[in-house]
Amino acid sequence: MRFENDQTLIHACLKGDQFAWTDLVERYRRLVWSVIRQTKLRPEDAEDVFQQVFLSLLRSLQDLRETDRLAAWLLTTTRRACWRASSKSSGAPVSLESTALLADGTQSDATEVELDKQLVRDALEQLGGKCRELLEALFSAAGEPSYPEIGERLGMRVGSIGPTRQRCLEKLTPILHGLGF
C-alpha cells in the first residue's frame, strides 16, 4: 500500500485516484469481513453487506469529518448493515428512523441508542422463556431494579434472581454478538 495514513489515503480517493480507492478497500476489507462473519448471514447477504458498506463509504467520503476514525466508522456502519440485513431476512421490521445517518455518514447518539435498544429487543425475542421475562423486567426498571418487586412479579425467590440473571446474560451475549452488537 502506498499511503501511510487514512487521511492521505482519503484525500487521494477524493481526488479520483483509483489506486487509492483499491488501497483503502484492501486496508479495511478484513475488518469489515470480520464483523460480517460474526453475524452468520447467508453468503449472498454477506456479499451484499460488504458492497453496501464500501458503497456507503464512497458516498460519504467527502463528508467524513474525523478521517482518523475511519475504522470506527466502518465498524459501526458494518454492524448496522448486518443488523438491517439480518432483520430483513428474518422478517423483523426495520424503521427508517433506526437507520438514519447524519450527513457525515455517522449516526446520531440518539439513533445509536435506539438501534442498540432494538438489537437488545431482538436478542431477547430469540432468548425467550424465563430469561426473557427476567431480563426485560431488569432492563425496564427505572434506576436500580428492586429484586423484591421483580421476584414478586415473576414468582421468583429474591436470592435466585442474581444467579439466574447471570446465566441469562451469558445466554444473551452470543445472541447479541450474532446480531452484530
C-alpha positions, 0 to 999 in steps of 0.5 A: 500500500502506498499511503501511510495514513487514512487521511492521505489515503482519503484525500487521494480517493477524493481526488479520483485516484483509483489506486487509492480507492483499491488501497483503502478497500484492501486496508479495511476489507478484513475488518469489515469481513470480520464483523460480517462473519460474526453475524452468520448471514447467508453468503449472498447477504454477506456479499451484499453487506460488504458492497453496501458498506464500501458503497456507503463509504464512497458516498460519504467520503467527502463528508467524513469529518474525523478521517482518523476514525475511519475504522470506527466508522466502518465498524459501526456502519458494518454492524448496522448493515448486518443488523438491517440485513439480518432483520430483513431476512428474518422478517423483523421490521426495520424503521427508517428512523433506526437507520438514519445517518447524519450527513457525515455518514455517522449516526446520531447518539440518539439513533445509536441508542435506539438501534442498540435498544432494538438489537437488545429487543431482538436478542431477547425475542430469540432468548425467550422463556424465563430469561426473557421475562427476567431480563426485560423486567431488569432492563425496564426498571427505572434506576436500580431494579428492586429484586423484591418487586421483580421476584414478586412479579415473576414468582421468583425467590429474591436470592435466585434472581442474581444467579439466574440473571447471570446465566441469562446474560451469558445466554444473551451475549452470543445472541447479541454478538450474532446480531452484530452488537 
